[in-house]
Amino acid sequence: MLALQDNVKNAVHQSGGCVFMKLDLSCSFVVVVHNYILKQIDMQKKFLVLGLGCMLAMGGVTPAVAANTNTAFAVTGVKEAKDLIGRWDITVNEDGKEAPSWLEVKLSGYRTLVGYFVGSSGSARPVSKVEFDNGKFKFSIPPQWENGKNDVVVEGELTSTGIQGTLVTSEGKTYTWKGVKAPYLKRVVAPKWGKAINLFNGKDLTGWKIAPKNQWEVKDGILTSAKSGVNLVSEEKFTDFKLHVEFRYKKGSNSGVYLRGRYEVQIEDSPKDAHPSNVLYSGIYGFLTPSEINSLGPDQWQSYDITLVGRMVTVVVNGKTVISNQEIPGITGGALDANEGEPGPIYIQGDHGPIEFRKIVLTPAVNK
């Protein structure tokens, strides 16, 4: 009988299925169950059924709950959220006006959803946690350039065509929005380049959309915005291209060149010895950081040579490559729209500070 007791104890220890608070090993029922197990099932299942037999016979049983129960539920939730994970092009309805936004949802570790969010202005903001339950999700982010003091709160749900929901601004206004999966924009063959186009003719604003209260003008062959005002948008739209711009800014000024009207290459009076940042000179605003600040400083003519193919961008600043064939994840703040799969214009930021351009030359990719 002592040998049987030892076997039962070992079985309970190895099975990991139950911990018995009361165990009367003299019970004949245990012996019956033990013999039955030896004859009917394999060694692995023997321990589990033995434990169940003892549980029925003794009655005083405390089940050991698996330590990873919560983890299992969390993983199930993440599996359900697989359709949410990815990048989303979002259009917000701001009282009848369409405003572009962007969202990326990622899986961090086993069970936590995190992400990045871009509003109609400002840079990409980290989302520390995206709550998800039964097809619905929610997250909040602190205000950035908004006037209010409250967090921006985004709530949404999965739909048959994408996602949709509401956005509560830091000022307390509530807007609705809809989103679709962002396109990959992957190119399978290298582009062939067409004929260069002078987007600025050196004489006037031909080829550019003139907005009300326009402050842009041409002085001595130089395209000039002497003060903060409206942005300048090309009439023609492009897909993949090489862009050469020569520009000059005043001390402390800020501007930018938007590729396809959606991705800003930052122009800013950043110190040459500043630690590179994606919001400083030559960065893809809020996303891509240049290898260095290769600026010549204010009041000097400088150049950007930018190649955009799909999402992949290369930026050469004053003859030196500072971003080499890197992916732009999504639209940057201030984009014209969130329709990333469509061609878009070149637009020059004029709503920040004084800026001048003397050359804007674009070479488009051609299909043949």
SVG drawing of the C-alpha trace seen along z (x, -y; Angstrom):
<svg xmlns="http://www.w3.org/2000/svg" viewBox="-21 -92 49 96">
<polyline fill="none" stroke="black" stroke-width="0.4" points="0.0,0.0 2.9,-2.3 4.2,-1.7 0.8,-2.6 0.8,-5.8 4.1,-6.8 2.9,-6.1 -0.2,-8.3 1.9,-11.1 4.3,-10.9 1.4,-10.9 -0.1,-14.0 3.2,-15.7 3.9,-14.9 0.4,-15.7 0.4,-19.3 -3.4,-19.2 -4.6,-19.2 -3.4,-19.8 -5.2,-17.6 -5.9,-19.2 -7.4,-15.9 -6.0,-12.6 -7.2,-9.4 -5.0,-6.9 -6.6,-3.9 -9.7,-4.4 -10.2,-1.3 -11.7,-3.5 -8.3,-4.9 -6.9,-1.4 -9.7,-0.6 -9.1,-3.8 -5.4,-3.2 -5.7,0.3 -8.2,-0.8 -5.8,-3.5 -2.9,-1.1 -5.0,1.1 -6.9,-1.4 -4.9,-4.5 -1.3,-5.7 1.1,-6.8 0.6,-10.5 -3.2,-10.4 -2.9,-8.0 -1.9,-10.8 -4.7,-13.1 -7.5,-10.4 -6.0,-9.2 -6.3,-12.7 -9.9,-12.9 -10.7,-9.6 -9.2,-10.8 -11.1,-14.0 -14.4,-12.1 -13.6,-9.8 -12.3,-12.3 -14.4,-15.4 -11.9,-17.8 -10.1,-19.1 -8.5,-22.5 -7.8,-22.9 -4.6,-24.6 -5.5,-27.3 -3.1,-27.8 -0.9,-30.8 -1.3,-31.9 -5.1,-32.1 -5.2,-35.8 -2.5,-35.5 -4.6,-33.0 -7.5,-35.4 -5.2,-38.3 -3.8,-36.3 -7.3,-35.4 -8.1,-39.1 -5.1,-39.9 -6.0,-37.2 -9.4,-38.9 -7.7,-42.2 -5.6,-41.0 -7.8,-42.9 -7.0,-46.1 -3.2,-45.6 -1.6,-47.6 -1.7,-51.1 -4.8,-53.1 -5.5,-56.2 -8.1,-58.2 -10.4,-61.0 -12.0,-63.1 -15.2,-65.0 -14.6,-68.3 -18.0,-70.0 -18.1,-69.2 -14.5,-69.8 -12.3,-66.7 -9.1,-66.5 -6.5,-63.8 -5.2,-61.6 -3.2,-58.3 -3.0,-55.4 -0.7,-52.5 -1.6,-49.7 1.2,-47.2 1.5,-44.2 4.0,-44.8 5.0,-41.5 2.3,-38.9 -0.8,-40.8 -0.4,-44.6 -1.6,-46.8 0.4,-50.0 0.7,-52.4 1.3,-55.8 -1.2,-58.5 -1.0,-61.5 -3.6,-64.2 -4.3,-67.0 -1.3,-68.9 1.7,-68.1 4.0,-65.1 3.4,-61.3 2.5,-60.7 3.1,-57.4 0.1,-55.5 1.1,-53.7 -1.9,-51.3 -4.8,-50.6 -7.7,-49.0 -9.6,-46.4 -12.7,-44.4 -15.3,-42.7 -14.4,-44.6 -14.2,-48.0 -11.1,-49.9 -10.1,-53.1 -7.0,-55.1 -6.0,-58.5 -3.0,-60.8 -1.9,-64.0 -2.3,-67.3 0.5,-68.4 -0.1,-71.6 -3.8,-71.7 -5.1,-74.6 -7.0,-72.5 -5.6,-70.8 -7.5,-67.5 -6.2,-64.3 -7.4,-63.6 -9.6,-60.5 -10.2,-58.2 -12.8,-55.5 -13.6,-53.2 -14.8,-49.8 -14.0,-47.4 -16.4,-47.5 -16.7,-45.5 -14.8,-48.2 -12.3,-49.3 -12.7,-51.2 -14.8,-54.1 -15.5,-56.0 -15.3,-59.3 -12.5,-61.7 -12.8,-64.0 -10.4,-66.9 -8.4,-68.4 -11.0,-71.3 -13.9,-68.9 -15.2,-68.9 -16.4,-65.6 -15.9,-64.6 -16.6,-61.4 -14.1,-59.7 -13.6,-56.7 -10.4,-54.8 -9.2,-52.3 -6.1,-50.2 -3.1,-52.1 -1.6,-50.8 1.8,-49.2 3.0,-51.2 5.6,-48.6 7.3,-48.9 8.5,-45.7 10.7,-47.3 13.1,-50.2 11.6,-53.4 12.5,-54.9 12.8,-58.7 11.1,-61.1 11.9,-64.6 12.5,-67.2 9.8,-69.7 10.5,-73.2 7.6,-73.7 8.8,-77.3 9.5,-79.2 11.3,-82.1 8.8,-84.7 5.4,-84.1 3.1,-81.6 2.0,-79.8 1.4,-76.1 0.5,-76.9 -2.8,-77.2 -3.3,-80.7 -5.2,-80.7 -7.1,-83.6 -4.9,-86.1 -1.9,-84.8 1.4,-86.3 3.7,-84.4 5.3,-86.5 8.2,-86.5 11.0,-89.0 14.1,-89.1 13.5,-85.5 13.0,-84.3 9.8,-82.7 9.3,-84.5 7.0,-84.3 8.1,-87.2 5.7,-86.4 3.5,-83.7 0.5,-83.1 -0.9,-80.4 0.7,-77.3 1.5,-77.0 0.3,-73.9 1.2,-72.7 -1.6,-72.2 -0.1,-69.0 0.0,-65.8 2.7,-63.2 3.4,-59.6 7.1,-58.7 9.7,-61.4 13.0,-63.0 12.7,-66.6 15.5,-69.2 14.8,-72.4 17.1,-75.3 15.9,-77.5 17.0,-80.1 15.5,-81.0 15.9,-83.7 17.2,-83.1 14.7,-81.2 12.4,-80.5 10.5,-77.3 9.0,-75.8 8.8,-72.5 8.2,-70.7 5.4,-68.2 5.8,-65.2 2.5,-64.2 1.0,-66.7 1.3,-64.2 4.9,-63.8 6.8,-66.8 10.5,-67.2 11.3,-69.7 13.0,-73.1 14.0,-74.7 16.8,-76.9 18.3,-74.1 21.8,-74.4 24.3,-72.4 25.6,-70.8 22.1,-69.9 21.4,-66.2 19.5,-65.0 15.8,-64.7 12.8,-63.9 11.3,-67.3 14.4,-69.3 16.1,-70.3 15.8,-67.7 13.8,-65.2 10.7,-63.5 8.5,-65.3 7.8,-63.1 9.0,-59.9 12.5,-59.8 15.6,-61.3 18.5,-62.4 22.0,-61.1 23.2,-64.6 22.1,-68.3 24.0,-69.2 22.7,-72.8 24.5,-75.8 22.6,-78.1 20.3,-81.1 20.6,-83.4 22.4,-80.8 21.2,-79.1 20.8,-75.4 19.6,-72.3 17.5,-69.2 17.6,-66.4 14.7,-64.1 13.8,-60.7 10.4,-59.2 9.5,-55.8 6.4,-54.3 7.0,-54.9 10.8,-54.8 12.6,-58.1 16.2,-59.3 17.2,-62.8 20.4,-64.5 21.2,-67.7 23.7,-70.1 25.3,-67.1 25.3,-64.7 22.9,-61.8 21.3,-62.1 18.3,-59.7 18.9,-56.7 16.0,-54.7 13.9,-54.7 10.2,-53.9 7.8,-56.7 5.2,-55.0 2.3,-57.4 1.2,-60.9 2.7,-63.7 0.9,-66.5 -0.4,-69.2 -1.0,-66.8 -3.6,-67.7 -5.4,-64.3 -4.9,-60.7 -5.4,-59.2 -1.9,-57.6 -2.6,-55.4 -3.3,-58.4 -0.9,-60.8 -0.5,-64.1 1.0,-67.6 4.1,-69.3 3.2,-71.8 5.4,-74.3 4.7,-75.4 4.1,-79.1 2.1,-79.3 5.1,-79.3 8.0,-81.7 9.7,-83.5 11.1,-81.3 12.6,-81.7 13.0,-79.3 15.0,-79.8 14.6,-76.4 11.9,-73.7 12.6,-71.0 10.8,-67.6 11.6,-64.6 8.7,-62.1 8.9,-58.4 7.4,-57.1 5.7,-53.8 7.6,-53.2"/>
</svg>
